[in-house]
């Protein structure tokens, strides 16, 4: 099958396959890279008017990349498989706007080793996924657009900041899409959209972006996927040790599992979220894992205060960098109220607030190591409530209100960013009104393989591959 013989039915059938199965079709000669690329383009054109998950389309570039793959005998493991870089990821031949009106549409000339690794494996980028301005919000509705909608309900948010990526994968536009996670930005949209989202630990990927003191500490990158094997492949393919083997199956060892359903500041989650975590705990116990209730091993209030202060400094850095390039434009015309409000908050913080940030980060390795000497993994919610309605976390909501509501909703995820430890969101549950609710499993430094092995086991015990959103290739085709 090639792009010239591809029908719409073919394109939608291919969209039901994960990256491994799409790549296998190319290896057996059943399709070429041009056909896989054209199929993704057809799916995007059919569903994007509803979802708005892409900030940039690069169909011409993708077709050239696919033609290059078809013209060579040396191909990577995922040759021809379509994917989406996030709009914060530098990709040659595409602009990097970071969801901001302050950025130009100048095409990037080169990427960093992370992009090089994925390109070497044969992935074909068909565009860029949408995100909130500079990744600072937990919903993907930047003022410059597009406002990305959750494929399970168009009235609800897909989460953020990798909301476009998770929505595109959930709907079947592409099998994998890049996400970056500085405070939950892979896990939050994975939970909202019902896909697999691994946040690797610190030092677990090759360099993704330019050096930045805070981002290098907080941010981790991986590919959203519908299947565990695709997520496991992406982790192995971008690991600093290029020969690192991919986790391919569950482990036989039974785990000591701590269950914590209250947030880091002690708040109880929404009833549906609490029920989802209890159900996941029961499933794990039925599989023979030792499950018991536990408490967070840190002072959650101090940790989240430090995180909020650091988040504000990130916004201040982004604002200063943007203002230097505005060429006479007012900051308020180029940057969003949330970004500017966070930057102003950072300007009002005393220097001693930085001591609190550094103290929290310095204490965490020992605290987490002690905790994980008693437990192998911790099971918790990803968010305190199901996916919110669009507008709840919009960038023009007043700063004080948004500070309170958004950080309460992400009450579980910043710990792993501050500690540099891995975590994964798995699509094991739904709310009472049918929206996805993820279960988060976290472990100590260097334990990504343990999380992936557990994910394989849970995927087999409670399969999710055939659960498709209302606004997806499955529903659209029907």
C-alpha positions as CSV (number, residue, x, y, z in Angstrom):
1,X,0.0,0.0,0.0
2,X,1.3,3.4,-0.9
3,X,0.0,7.0,-0.7
4,X,-1.4,6.6,-4.2
5,X,-3.6,3.6,-3.3
6,X,-4.5,4.6,0.2
7,X,-8.2,5.0,0.9
8,X,-9.8,6.8,3.8
9,X,-10.9,3.4,5.3
10,X,-7.2,2.3,5.1
11,X,-6.1,5.5,6.8
12,X,-8.5,5.1,9.7
13,X,-7.7,1.4,10.1
14,X,-4.0,2.2,10.3
15,X,-4.8,4.8,13.0
16,X,-6.1,2.0,15.2
17,X,-2.5,0.5,15.3
18,X,0.2,1.5,17.7
19,X,3.6,2.5,16.5
20,X,5.0,-1.0,16.7
21,X,2.3,-2.4,14.4
22,X,2.6,0.4,12.0
23,X,6.3,-0.1,11.7
24,X,5.9,-3.8,11.3
25,X,3.7,-3.2,8.2
26,X,6.5,-1.2,6.6
27,X,9.1,-3.9,7.4
28,X,6.9,-6.6,5.7
29,X,6.3,-4.4,2.7
30,X,2.6,-4.1,3.2
31,X,2.9,-0.3,3.2
32,X,5.6,2.3,2.6
33,X,6.6,5.3,4.7
34,X,4.7,7.6,2.3
35,X,1.6,5.6,2.9
36,X,1.9,5.8,6.7
37,X,2.5,9.5,6.5
38,X,-0.5,10.1,4.1
39,X,-2.7,8.1,6.4
40,X,-1.8,10.3,9.3
41,X,-2.5,13.4,7.2
42,X,-5.9,12.1,6.3
43,X,-6.8,11.5,9.9
44,X,-5.6,14.9,10.9
45,X,-7.6,16.6,8.2
46,X,-10.7,14.7,9.3
47,X,-10.6,15.3,13.0
48,X,-8.6,18.5,13.5
49,X,-11.5,20.8,12.9
50,X,-13.0,19.3,16.1
51,X,-10.0,18.8,18.3
52,X,-7.5,21.6,17.4
53,X,-4.6,19.5,18.7
54,X,-2.0,20.8,16.3
55,X,-0.4,24.3,16.4
56,X,1.5,23.7,13.1
57,X,1.0,21.4,10.2
58,X,4.1,20.2,8.4
59,X,2.7,17.9,5.7
60,X,5.2,18.9,3.0
61,X,8.1,18.3,5.3
62,X,6.6,15.0,6.4
63,X,6.2,13.8,2.8
64,X,9.8,14.6,2.1
65,X,11.0,12.8,5.2
66,X,8.9,9.8,4.2
67,X,10.2,9.8,0.7
68,X,13.7,9.8,2.0
69,X,13.0,6.8,4.1
70,X,11.5,4.9,1.2
71,X,14.5,5.7,-0.9
72,X,17.0,4.1,1.5
73,X,17.6,0.5,2.6
74,X,18.9,1.5,6.0
75,X,16.0,2.2,8.2
76,X,15.4,2.8,11.9
77,X,13.1,0.6,14.0
78,X,10.1,2.9,13.7
79,X,10.7,3.9,10.1
80,X,7.7,5.8,8.6
81,X,5.7,6.0,11.9
82,X,4.1,9.5,12.2
83,X,4.5,11.5,15.3
84,X,4.1,15.1,16.7
85,X,6.8,17.1,18.5
86,X,5.4,19.5,21.1
87,X,5.5,23.2,20.1
88,X,8.3,23.8,22.7
89,X,10.6,21.2,21.0
90,X,13.0,22.5,18.4
91,X,12.5,20.5,15.2
92,X,14.4,21.4,12.0
93,X,12.0,22.9,9.4
94,X,9.3,23.9,11.8
95,X,8.8,27.0,14.0
96,X,9.0,26.8,17.8
97,X,6.4,29.2,19.3
98,X,5.8,27.6,22.7
99,X,2.2,28.6,22.4
100,X,3.0,32.3,22.7
101,X,2.1,35.3,20.6
102,X,5.6,36.7,21.5
103,X,7.3,34.1,19.3
104,X,7.9,34.4,15.6
105,X,7.2,31.8,12.9
106,X,10.9,31.5,11.9
107,X,11.8,28.0,11.0
108,X,14.3,26.2,13.3
109,X,17.5,25.0,11.6
110,X,18.5,22.3,14.0
111,X,17.3,20.3,17.0
112,X,18.9,18.8,20.0
113,X,20.0,15.1,20.5
114,X,16.5,14.0,21.6
115,X,15.1,14.9,18.2
116,X,18.1,13.4,16.5
117,X,17.6,10.1,18.3
118,X,13.9,9.9,17.2
119,X,14.7,10.9,13.7
120,X,17.4,8.3,13.5
121,X,14.7,5.7,14.4
122,X,12.7,6.7,11.4
123,X,9.8,8.6,13.0
124,X,8.2,11.1,10.6
125,X,7.0,14.4,12.1
126,X,3.7,15.6,10.6
127,X,3.4,18.8,12.6
128,X,3.6,20.2,16.1
129,X,1.2,19.7,19.0
130,X,-0.5,22.6,20.7
131,X,0.4,23.8,24.2
132,X,-0.3,26.7,26.6
133,X,2.0,29.6,26.6
134,X,5.5,28.4,27.6
135,X,3.9,25.3,29.2
136,X,3.0,27.2,32.3
137,X,-0.7,26.1,32.5
138,X,-2.5,22.8,33.1
139,X,-4.9,23.4,30.2
140,X,-4.2,23.9,26.5
141,X,-6.0,27.0,25.6
142,X,-3.5,29.7,24.7
143,X,-4.8,33.1,23.7
144,X,-3.2,32.8,20.3
145,X,-4.9,29.5,19.8
146,X,-5.6,26.8,19.1
147,X,-7.8,25.9,22.1
148,X,-7.4,22.1,22.2
149,X,-10.5,20.0,23.1
150,X,-10.6,16.7,24.9
151,X,-11.6,13.9,22.5
152,X,-13.8,12.4,25.2
153,X,-15.8,15.6,25.5
154,X,-15.3,18.7,23.4
155,X,-16.4,20.9,26.3
156,X,-13.6,19.7,28.6
157,X,-9.9,20.4,28.7
158,X,-7.3,17.8,27.6
159,X,-5.1,19.0,30.3
160,X,-1.7,20.6,29.8
161,X,0.8,21.5,29.1
162,X,1.2,18.6,26.6
163,X,-2.6,18.7,25.9
164,X,-2.3,18.7,22.1
165,X,-0.1,15.7,22.2
166,X,-2.3,13.6,24.4
167,X,-5.5,14.6,22.6
168,X,-3.9,13.6,19.2
169,X,-2.8,10.2,20.5
170,X,-6.1,9.5,22.2
171,X,-8.0,10.3,19.1
172,X,-5.8,8.2,16.9
173,X,-4.3,11.0,14.7
174,X,-0.8,9.6,15.5
175,X,0.3,6.7,17.6
176,X,2.9,8.7,19.6
177,X,3.5,12.4,20.4
178,X,6.1,14.2,22.4
179,X,5.4,15.5,25.9
180,X,7.5,17.5,28.4
181,X,6.7,17.4,32.1
182,X,7.9,20.2,34.4
183,X,5.1,19.8,37.0
184,X,2.9,17.1,35.6
185,X,2.6,18.2,32.0
186,X,2.9,14.6,30.6
187,X,0.9,12.9,33.3
188,X,-1.9,15.5,33.6
189,X,-3.0,15.3,29.9
190,X,-2.4,11.6,29.8
191,X,-4.9,11.2,32.7
192,X,-7.4,13.6,31.1
193,X,-7.2,11.9,27.6
194,X,-6.9,8.3,28.6
195,X,-3.4,7.5,27.3
196,X,-0.1,6.2,28.7
197,X,2.2,9.0,30.0
198,X,5.7,8.2,31.4
199,X,7.6,11.0,33.2
200,X,11.2,9.7,33.2
201,X,13.5,10.6,36.1
202,X,16.3,13.1,36.1
203,X,19.3,12.2,33.7
204,X,17.2,9.6,31.9
205,X,17.1,11.1,28.4
206,X,19.6,12.7,26.1
207,X,19.5,16.5,26.0
208,X,16.2,17.8,24.8
209,X,16.6,21.6,24.8
210,X,19.1,24.4,25.6
211,X,20.5,24.6,29.1
212,X,18.4,26.2,31.8
213,X,19.0,26.0,35.5
214,X,15.4,25.4,36.6
215,X,14.2,23.5,33.5
216,X,17.1,21.1,33.7
217,X,16.0,20.2,37.2
218,X,12.3,20.0,36.7
219,X,11.5,18.9,33.1
220,X,11.5,15.4,31.7
221,X,10.4,14.3,28.3
222,X,8.9,11.2,26.7
223,X,6.3,10.2,24.1
224,X,2.6,9.8,24.9
225,X,1.3,6.5,23.6
226,X,-1.8,4.3,23.6
227,X,0.2,1.2,24.5
228,X,2.9,0.5,27.1
229,X,5.3,-1.0,24.6
230,X,5.3,2.2,22.6
231,X,6.1,4.2,25.7
232,X,8.8,1.7,26.7
233,X,10.4,1.9,23.3
234,X,10.5,5.7,23.4
235,X,12.1,5.7,26.8
236,X,14.8,3.2,25.7
237,X,15.4,5.0,22.3
238,X,16.1,8.3,24.0
239,X,18.1,7.1,27.0
240,X,21.7,8.5,27.4
241,X,22.9,4.9,27.2
242,X,21.9,4.1,23.6
243,X,22.3,0.4,24.1
244,X,19.8,0.3,27.0
245,X,17.4,-2.6,26.3
246,X,13.7,-1.9,26.1
247,X,11.4,-3.4,28.7
248,X,9.1,-5.8,26.9
249,X,7.1,-7.7,29.4
250,X,5.8,-7.7,33.0
251,X,8.2,-8.7,35.8
252,X,7.5,-11.7,38.0
253,X,8.4,-9.9,41.2
254,X,5.5,-8.8,43.4
255,X,5.8,-5.2,44.7
256,X,5.4,-3.4,48.0
257,X,2.9,-0.7,47.0
258,X,2.0,2.4,49.1
259,X,-1.4,3.9,48.3
260,X,-1.8,7.7,49.0
261,X,-5.0,9.3,47.8
262,X,-4.8,12.7,49.6
263,X,-2.9,15.5,48.0
264,X,0.4,16.9,49.1
265,X,-1.4,19.6,51.1
266,X,-3.7,17.0,52.7
267,X,-6.8,17.6,50.7
268,X,-9.1,14.7,49.7
269,X,-9.7,14.2,46.0
270,X,-13.0,14.2,44.2
271,X,-15.2,11.2,44.9
272,X,-14.7,9.8,41.4
273,X,-10.9,10.1,41.7
274,X,-10.8,8.4,45.2
275,X,-13.0,5.6,43.8
276,X,-10.6,5.2,40.8
277,X,-7.6,4.8,43.0
278,X,-9.3,2.4,45.3
279,X,-10.3,0.3,42.3
280,X,-6.7,0.4,41.0
281,X,-5.4,-0.6,44.4
282,X,-7.8,-3.6,44.5
283,X,-6.7,-4.6,41.0
284,X,-3.0,-4.5,42.1
285,X,-3.9,-6.6,45.3
286,X,-5.7,-9.1,43.2
287,X,-2.5,-9.5,41.1
288,X,-0.6,-10.4,44.3
289,X,1.1,-7.1,45.0
290,X,1.3,-6.1,48.7
291,X,-0.9,-2.9,49.0
292,X,-1.1,-0.7,52.0
293,X,-2.1,2.9,52.9
294,X,0.7,5.3,53.5
295,X,1.5,9.0,54.0
296,X,3.6,11.3,51.9
297,X,7.3,11.3,53.1
298,X,7.6,15.0,52.7
299,X,6.1,18.2,54.0
300,X,3.8,18.7,51.1
301,X,2.9,22.3,51.9
302,X,6.5,23.4,52.0
303,X,7.3,21.5,48.9
304,X,4.4,22.9,46.9
305,X,5.2,26.5,48.1
306,X,8.7,26.0,46.8
307,X,7.4,24.6,43.6
308,X,5.0,27.6,43.1
309,X,7.9,30.0,43.7
310,X,10.1,28.2,41.2
311,X,7.2,28.1,38.7
312,X,6.9,31.9,39.1
313,X,10.7,32.3,38.4
314,X,10.3,30.2,35.2
315,X,7.6,32.6,34.0
316,X,9.8,35.6,34.9
317,X,12.7,34.1,32.8
318,X,10.3,33.5,29.9
319,X,8.9,37.0,30.2
320,X,12.3,38.7,30.2
321,X,13.5,36.7,27.2
322,X,10.3,37.5,25.3
323,X,10.4,41.2,26.2
324,X,13.9,41.5,24.8
325,X,12.5,40.5,21.4
326,X,9.3,42.5,21.2
327,X,10.6,45.3,19.1
328,X,8.5,48.0,20.8
329,X,5.4,46.0,21.3
330,X,3.8,46.1,24.7
331,X,4.3,43.0,26.9
332,X,0.6,42.8,27.5
333,X,0.0,42.5,23.7
334,X,2.4,39.7,23.3
335,X,2.3,37.8,26.6
336,X,-0.7,36.3,28.5
337,X,-2.0,37.6,31.8
338,X,-1.1,34.3,33.6
339,X,2.5,34.5,32.4
340,X,2.8,38.2,33.3
341,X,1.1,37.6,36.7
342,X,3.5,34.8,37.6
343,X,6.4,37.0,36.5
344,X,5.2,39.8,38.7
345,X,4.8,37.4,41.6
346,X,8.4,36.3,41.2
347,X,9.5,39.9,41.3
348,X,7.8,40.3,44.7
349,X,9.5,37.2,46.2
350,X,12.3,37.8,48.7
351,X,15.7,36.3,47.9
352,X,15.2,34.0,50.8
353,X,12.4,32.3,48.9
354,X,15.2,30.8,46.7
355,X,16.7,29.3,49.8
356,X,13.4,27.5,50.4
357,X,13.4,26.2,46.8
358,X,17.0,24.9,47.0
359,X,16.5,23.5,50.5
360,X,13.5,21.4,49.3
361,X,15.3,20.1,46.3
362,X,18.4,19.2,48.3
363,X,16.4,17.3,50.9
364,X,14.3,15.3,48.6
365,X,16.8,12.6,47.4
366,X,17.4,11.3,51.0
367,X,13.7,11.6,51.9
368,X,12.6,9.7,48.8
369,X,15.3,7.1,49.2
370,X,14.2,6.3,52.8
371,X,10.6,6.1,51.7
372,X,11.4,3.7,48.8
373,X,13.5,1.5,51.0
374,X,10.1,0.5,52.5
375,X,8.0,0.5,49.3
376,X,8.8,-0.2,45.7
377,X,6.1,2.1,44.2
378,X,3.5,4.5,45.4
379,X,0.0,4.6,43.8
380,X,-1.8,8.0,43.9
381,X,-4.1,10.1,41.8
382,X,-2.7,12.2,39.0
383,X,-5.2,15.1,39.6
384,X,-7.5,15.9,42.4
385,X,-10.6,15.9,40.2
386,X,-11.6,14.7,36.7
387,X,-10.8,16.8,33.6
388,X,-12.1,20.4,34.0
389,X,-14.3,22.3,31.7
390,X,-12.5,24.5,29.2
391,X,-12.1,28.0,30.7
392,X,-11.5,26.7,34.2
393,X,-7.7,27.2,33.8
394,X,-7.7,29.8,31.0
395,X,-4.8,32.2,31.0
396,X,-7.0,35.2,31.5
397,X,-8.6,33.9,34.8
398,X,-7.5,36.3,37.6
399,X,-4.1,35.3,39.0
400,X,-5.1,34.7,42.6
401,X,-8.1,32.5,41.6
402,X,-6.0,30.5,39.1
403,X,-3.1,30.1,41.5
404,X,-5.5,28.5,44.0
405,X,-7.6,26.3,41.7
406,X,-4.9,25.1,39.3
407,X,-2.3,24.2,41.9
408,X,-5.0,22.4,43.9
409,X,-5.9,20.3,40.9
410,X,-2.2,19.3,40.3
411,X,-1.7,18.6,44.0
412,X,0.0,15.2,43.3
413,X,2.4,15.6,40.4
414,X,5.1,18.3,41.3
415,X,6.8,16.0,43.8
416,X,8.4,13.9,41.2
417,X,9.6,16.9,39.3
418,X,11.2,18.4,42.4
419,X,12.7,15.1,43.4
420,X,13.8,14.0,39.9
421,X,12.0,10.7,40.2
422,X,10.0,8.8,37.6
423,X,6.2,8.3,37.5
424,X,3.7,7.0,35.0
425,X,0.0,7.7,34.4
426,X,-2.1,4.7,33.3
427,X,-5.6,5.0,31.8
428,X,-7.4,2.5,34.2
429,X,-10.6,4.4,35.2
430,X,-13.3,6.8,34.1
431,X,-15.4,9.3,36.0
432,X,-19.1,9.0,36.6
433,X,-19.7,11.0,33.4
434,X,-17.3,8.9,31.3
435,X,-14.1,11.1,31.4
436,X,-10.8,9.4,31.8
437,X,-9.1,9.2,35.2
438,X,-5.5,8.1,35.3
439,X,-3.7,6.2,38.1
440,X,-0.2,7.4,38.9
441,X,2.6,5.0,39.9
442,X,5.8,6.6,41.1
443,X,9.2,5.0,42.1
444,X,12.7,6.0,43.1
445,X,15.5,7.3,40.9
446,X,16.4,4.9,38.1
447,X,13.3,2.7,38.4
448,X,11.6,3.5,35.1
449,X,11.9,-0.2,34.1
450,X,10.1,-1.3,37.2
451,X,7.2,1.1,36.4
452,X,7.0,0.0,32.8
453,X,7.0,-3.7,33.8
454,X,4.1,-3.0,36.2
455,X,2.3,-1.1,33.4
456,X,2.6,-4.1,31.1
457,X,0.9,-6.2,33.8
458,X,-1.9,-3.8,34.4
459,X,-2.5,-3.3,30.7
460,X,-3.0,-7.0,30.3
461,X,-5.2,-7.2,33.4
462,X,-7.4,-4.3,32.5
463,X,-7.0,-3.7,28.7
464,X,-7.7,-0.2,27.4
465,X,-6.6,-0.4,23.8
466,X,-10.1,-0.8,22.4
467,X,-11.6,2.1,24.5
468,X,-11.8,5.0,22.1
469,X,-13.1,8.5,22.8
470,X,-16.3,9.9,21.3
471,X,-14.3,12.1,19.0
472,X,-11.7,9.8,17.5
473,X,-11.0,7.9,14.4
474,X,-13.0,4.9,15.7
475,X,-16.2,7.0,16.2
476,X,-15.6,9.2,13.2
477,X,-15.2,6.2,10.9
478,X,-18.4,4.6,12.3
